[in-house]
Amino acid sequence: MTWHTGRLAGFDLETTGPDPLTARIVTACVVQCGGGHPTESATWLTDVDGEEIPAEAAAIHGVTTGIAHTQGTDLREAVDQIIGALSQVALSDGIPVVAMNARYDLTVLDREARRYGMTPLTDRLGGELRVVDPFVIDKQVDRYRRGSRKLTALCEHYDVPIGDAHQADADAIAACRVAWRQGTRYPRLAAMTLDELHTAQIGWAAEQAASLQEYFRKKDPAAVVEGAWPVIPHQTGGDDQ
């Protein structure tokens, strides 16, 4: 059984903003699917630790500050439970985590854990985390295709139904389906072991970031594009708190 035909664990967050170093988790989903077993899903709506949800973010995922504060669970508890769910998937079950643009979602979770003094996912797993990122893979296998690389665009390209886009549960399942299609469409991906694919994506993500940075620097010599994957390393001091 290859990585894409076995069990997959989709992971997705909806948050308060685009910066993974400062964004707070609004909703989350960890869904296990495929491998010939029933789909199992866990979802969270948080209280955002009492913070405000900007109107631009609420317009995307539909969760306002009022909804989060009145219906959401304690964010600290949610972060602990999400890390626990992903740790169970990776350690006990050996299932890869599928995350669209994993650098963002996994970094948000990492910074939330650090805010609360929790052991981050990567530290808890001790190198056992294996991630499949449909975004990084798509840019590698079809690098010259024009147009958007957002999840909705990839779903259209790979003929995958997405349901309610920008809902964490729908996006998590859709990312798994896109990953399955990628493994089916590109034999060289399917031929890789999960370890090989994970390692390859680290290199691909770095190359993609370097290429994008070079492009941006034609207009802004100081432009910087983060190349670390699947988690942006935590910096002690500075702005990364």
C-alpha positions in Angstrom: 0.0 0.0 0.0 1.4 3.4 -1.0 1.1 6.5 1.1 -1.8 8.0 -0.9 -3.9 4.8 -0.8 -3.6 4.3 2.9 -5.2 6.3 5.8 -4.7 10.0 5.6 -5.3 12.7 8.3 -6.4 16.0 7.1 -5.6 19.1 9.2 -7.0 22.6 8.6 -7.4 25.8 10.6 -9.4 29.0 10.1 -7.8 31.9 11.9 -7.8 35.6 12.7 -5.3 36.6 10.1 -2.6 35.8 7.5 0.5 36.0 9.6 1.2 32.5 11.1 3.3 34.0 13.9 0.5 36.1 15.3 -2.8 34.5 14.1 -5.1 32.9 16.6 -7.1 29.7 15.9 -10.8 30.2 15.3 -11.8 26.8 14.0 -9.9 23.6 13.4 -10.4 20.1 12.1 -8.5 16.8 12.2 -10.1 14.2 9.9 -9.0 10.7 9.2 -10.2 9.3 5.9 -9.4 6.6 3.3 -7.6 3.3 3.8 -10.9 1.4 3.6 -12.1 2.7 6.9 -14.9 5.1 7.9 -14.1 8.8 8.0 -13.6 10.1 11.6 -13.6 13.8 12.2 -12.9 16.1 15.2 -13.7 19.8 15.0 -13.2 22.8 17.2 -14.7 26.3 17.5 -12.6 28.4 19.9 -13.3 31.6 22.0 -10.1 33.0 20.4 -8.8 33.6 24.0 -11.1 36.7 24.1 -9.5 38.4 21.2 -11.3 40.1 18.3 -11.7 38.5 14.9 -11.1 41.0 12.2 -13.9 41.6 9.8 -11.8 40.5 6.8 -11.2 37.1 8.5 -14.8 36.7 9.5 -15.9 37.4 5.9 -13.8 34.4 4.8 -14.8 31.8 7.3 -18.0 33.2 8.7 -17.1 33.2 12.4 -17.6 36.6 14.0 -16.2 37.7 17.3 -19.6 37.3 18.9 -20.0 33.8 17.7 -16.6 32.8 18.9 -16.9 34.4 22.4 -20.4 33.0 23.0 -20.1 29.5 21.4 -16.4 28.8 21.3 -14.5 26.5 23.7 -11.5 27.7 25.6 -8.6 28.2 23.1 -6.0 26.7 25.4 -8.0 23.5 25.8 -8.6 23.4 22.0 -4.8 23.7 21.3 -4.0 21.0 23.7 -6.7 18.7 22.2 -5.6 19.4 18.6 -2.0 18.6 19.4 -3.1 15.5 21.1 -5.2 14.4 18.1 -2.3 15.0 15.7 0.2 13.3 18.0 -2.1 10.2 18.2 -2.3 10.1 14.4 1.4 10.4 13.8 2.8 8.3 16.7 0.3 5.5 17.4 -1.2 5.2 13.9 1.7 6.2 11.7 -0.6 8.2 9.5 0.6 11.2 7.5 -0.9 14.7 8.2 -2.2 16.2 5.0 -2.3 20.0 5.2 -2.7 22.5 2.4 0.1 25.0 2.7 1.2 23.2 5.8 3.8 25.9 6.6 1.0 28.2 7.7 -1.3 25.9 9.7 1.4 24.0 11.5 3.2 27.2 12.4 0.0 28.7 13.8 -0.4 25.6 15.9 3.2 25.7 17.0 3.0 29.4 18.1 -0.3 28.8 20.0 1.4 25.9 21.9 4.3 28.1 22.8 2.0 30.9 24.0 0.5 28.5 26.5 3.7 26.9 27.6 2.8 23.6 25.9 5.2 21.2 24.2 4.8 22.0 20.4 3.8 19.2 18.1 7.2 18.9 16.5 8.9 18.6 19.8 6.3 16.1 21.1 6.7 13.8 18.1 10.5 13.8 18.0 10.9 13.7 14.3 8.0 11.3 13.6 5.8 13.9 12.0 5.2 13.2 8.3 3.4 15.8 6.3 1.8 15.7 2.8 1.3 19.3 1.4 -0.8 19.4 -1.8 0.2 23.0 -2.3 4.0 22.2 -2.4 3.5 19.1 -4.4 1.4 20.8 -7.0 3.9 23.6 -7.5 6.6 20.9 -8.0 4.8 18.5 -10.4 3.1 21.2 -12.5 5.4 24.2 -11.9 4.5 26.2 -15.1 0.8 26.0 -14.9 -0.8 29.5 -14.7 -3.5 30.5 -12.3 -4.3 30.2 -8.7 -2.8 27.5 -6.4 -5.4 27.9 -3.7 -7.3 24.9 -2.4 -10.4 25.8 -4.4 -8.3 26.0 -7.6 -6.6 22.7 -6.9 -9.9 21.0 -6.3 -11.1 22.2 -9.7 -7.8 21.1 -11.3 -7.8 17.7 -9.8 -11.6 17.2 -10.1 -12.3 17.1 -6.3 -15.5 18.3 -4.7 -14.8 20.8 -1.9 -18.2 21.4 -0.2 -18.2 24.6 1.9 -14.8 26.2 1.2 -13.1 28.0 4.1 -14.8 25.7 6.6 -12.1 23.8 8.4 -13.7 20.3 8.1 -14.5 20.7 4.4 -11.1 22.0 3.6 -9.3 19.2 5.5 -11.2 16.5 3.6 -10.7 18.3 0.3 -6.9 18.5 0.9 -6.8 14.7 1.5 -8.7 14.1 -1.7 -6.3 16.4 -3.7 -3.4 14.5 -2.2 -4.9 11.2 -3.3 -5.4 12.5 -6.8 -1.9 13.7 -7.0 -0.5 10.3 -5.9 -2.8 8.7 -8.5 -1.9 11.1 -11.3 1.8 11.1 -10.8 3.4 7.7 -10.5 6.7 9.1 -9.3 5.0 10.5 -6.3 3.2 7.2 -5.6 6.5 5.4 -5.9 8.0 7.4 -3.0 7.9 6.2 0.6 6.3 8.5 3.0 9.7 9.4 4.4 11.1 10.1 0.9 8.1 12.3 0.1 8.4 14.3 3.3 12.1 14.9 2.8 11.5 15.8 -0.9 8.9 18.4 0.1 11.4 20.1 2.4 13.7 20.7 -0.6 10.8 21.6 -2.9 9.4 24.2 -0.5 12.8 25.8 -0.1 13.4 26.0 -3.8 9.9 27.4 -4.4 10.4 30.1 -1.8 13.8 31.0 -3.2 12.4 31.4 -6.7 9.5 33.5 -5.4 11.9 35.7 -3.4 14.0 36.2 -6.5 10.9 37.4 -8.4 9.8 39.7 -5.6 13.3 41.2 -5.3 13.1 42.6 -8.8 10.8 45.2 -7.3 11.8 45.1 -3.7 15.4 44.2 -3.0 14.6 43.6 0.6 11.8 41.1 0.0 12.0 37.8 2.0 10.0 34.7 1.4 10.1 32.1 4.1 11.5 28.7 2.9 11.2 26.5 6.0 8.7 23.7 5.8 6.5 22.3 7.4 7.0 24.6 10.4 8.7 28.0 10.5 11.4 27.6 13.2 10.7 29.5 16.4 13.0 32.5 17.1 14.0 33.4 20.6 13.6 37.1 21.0 12.7 39.5 18.2 9.2 39.6 16.8 8.5 35.9 17.1 6.9 35.6 20.5 
